[in-house]
Amino acid sequence: MAPMDCDEQAFGQMDLFGRCPCRLHSLHRTVTRLIEEHLPSDIDAVQEIVGEMLAVLEDAAPSTRRELLKNFRRFVGWCRAMGIRDIGEIGPDEATTFIFLPVVTERAARKPKFSTCNNRRMALRKVYKVLRTLGYQLSDPTIDVVLPSEASDKVKACSDSELSRLRRSLHSDLSGTPFACVLALAEAGATNGEIATITAAEVDLSAGTVVLHGNLRTRPRVNGLTAWGLSVITHRLTEIATADLIVQNADGEMASTSVVSQNFAMIVALARVYHRRFSIDSVRYWGARQVYDRTGRIEDAAHFLGNASLNVTATGIGLDWRSKT
């Protein structure tokens, strides 16, 4: 290919690697390499190609380009961490996982804000638009990713399939650990605060029940553990003393409600359940729905949750109280 036209003075100002700073030449080199290498799909090659293209976008402000590049680099880093080496391996599930990936700091893991998810999705869409412009035959995996509104609806019960994904994410190495116990106790209707205070002495393995002491928003009650939850708690009780808390900090001290929430957020991240608002209450309401389906009484579901309001319970378990369905 013949050199593309550019400012002669700029063309002569090569950097230490012999590269011309002119944007037209930068794009020209990228396209030439793509043709010569037959559109490489290795994630490292894609990072170099797309990174260079994003840096010289004419249709975006400098601040927008910086945000796109920042999220694209995080995406590439996430791909490497997940063992993804080819851009062709990215599908809707992988894109959704990255977009809703918890924000992890040295002290905590929290759900990403709406703006963070939106910026990640925007960056991925721009990346795939650039790749298609260059000739890649790739569909946009974010096309069906819908972000929840900033004012999300109230939490609803999770589905059976979502709960199964949460359980499967806790492989044998995590069985009996505080992570698995958080889920087991949530299935039994325990709130964040209640989970943090339950000791081994408050579990009756023969009856398959756990004592929940209640708090400012729930009433005291005794609830049954699920079969899966009972096996998890049974394993956990072989590791701790009778007076010990079931869910503890790494130092053995009582876990705060925020730590319990962070543990649950990690389970959600491992299970890749991100399509809507999701919390421990989602699992609690799943348990309450099982109670309602078994007895047909909304009062029983409310007692399971420790709720004083039947309307709140009905909304949480997805019950239309007008038709009782």
DRENVOLO-253208 format. One record per residue (C-alpha): x, y, z. Coordinates in pm, whole numbers, plus 50000, padded with zeros to 5 digits. Example, Ala and Ser with C-alpha at 12.3 -4.5 7.8 and 13.67 -1.06 7.14 Angstrom:
512304955050780513674989450714
***
This chain:
500005000050000501145035249927501565058250227498445077950313498525115750291499405134250608501185164750730504805161050612506205176550928504255152351146505275123450923508915130750993508505130651373508935093751445508955081151802511585057951954509915028151787509865043951444506145050651455504545081051292502285100951528499835109051245496385093851308495895084750944499145065250941498195048351268494935036151118496715026550796499215004750986496424988051181494394979350872497524967150691498414944150979494844930950991494984921950623498374905350659497374885850971493924875750844491924892751118493534877651431491004869351701493434862851988492484885252278495954900952293495854909551922492344923351956493484944752249496234960252037493994965651736490904979051912492924998952165494655017451884491375023651703489585036552015492445060252088491975078451756488175079451729487055111551561483395108151671484095108652045485305135052288488665128852462486905121252792484655095752618487645079252453489385076452790486295060252945485965036052652489625026352675489455021953053486504998053034487934979952731491174973052919489194960253216487254937652980490494923452837491864918153189488664900253288488914878052977492434867853074491364860753432488524838753304490844820053066489174834552755491794837152482489704842952171487204870952107484964845351939484374828952278482474859352404478714853752397475714869552572476444851852904480054863852913479094899352815476374900353081478774887353346481314914453268478734942553254477304933653597480614923053755480824934754121483194963054195485874948054418488124968954644490564959154917487794960155177484574951254998482714938754694479604957954590477144958054307478084981754025476085013553988473775018653691476285042953538479115017453571477084990253398476035014753127479655025353062480774989053039477994980552796478725011552588482435002252568481674966652455479244979152191481845003152057484454975352051482224952651845481274981251615484974987851550485634950851489482764948251240484004979551064487374962551021485764931550871485224908351168482074887351136480984890551499477534897751639477234921451933476804900052250475364929952441472394934352209469934917952452471524930252775468934951952949470064973353240467694976653534466435011753588468145032753851464935030754049464524992854046461334975754149461144958254482463024925554518461094894854400461634857954465464374841954257463464813254027464294776554081466864778053800468554808553951468774791554290470244760654124472924782553964473744797654303474124763054456476204749554170478584779054196479544766654544481594736554438482904710754680485824732654789483364758554923480924734055084480544741655451482314775155426480644807955529479824813955160477694782555135476234788255481475044823055383473014807655102471774778855317470514802355588468964826055332467024796355193465704791655548464394827455549467204844555744468004881255677471524895855653471424905956018470054872656136472634852855938475404872056117474134861656464473224824756424475364800556627475814763156591473684758156905470664773056728470584745656465468654713656532470104688456287467634660856381464644683556313466364701756027465504735956172467244768256270466254794656526465974829856384465874856456654464404884356443465464920756426463964954856360462154942756048461464906156127459844885856403461484856456588460684822356440461954786956386462284777256018463174745555836466354742155633466214729055277467754694955213470694712055041471004737255322470924710355588473824691855425475834724255409475164733655772475874697955888479284699755723479924733955876479094721856229481914696456208484334725756177483164748156465482254746256833478674747056962478924783257076480574795356755478864816756495478134797856174479174827155954482314844856075484914869255959488284855255857489554863156209486764842656367484874873056493481224881356423480584891456063478794924356002475684925855784477794942255513480234912755518477294888655485476084909055186479564908555033479744870755072476404867654897477554891654622480504868454562478164838654527476094858154273479254866954082480344830454071476864819853957476624847753694473144858453797472994895253701469994902153484468034920953750468164933054108469294903854321469944900754694469594877354992465924887455002465514871854656466434838254810464334844355123461294851054908462024819454711461774800255038458554818355130457084809354792457824772654862455934775855189452964792355018452864766254741452864739055005450194753255240448264777855026448324803255312449964837455269450104839555650452494809955657454754826555402454744858855605455634839555923458504822355740459904856455648459094872155985457064898555802454244917855965452784928255628450894903355414450974927755119454784929955127454974891955146452564887754854454564911854640457854894854725456674859754635454994871854318451454865354439448524884254288446384886754598443324896554390443324862854214445564843554458447864831554177
***
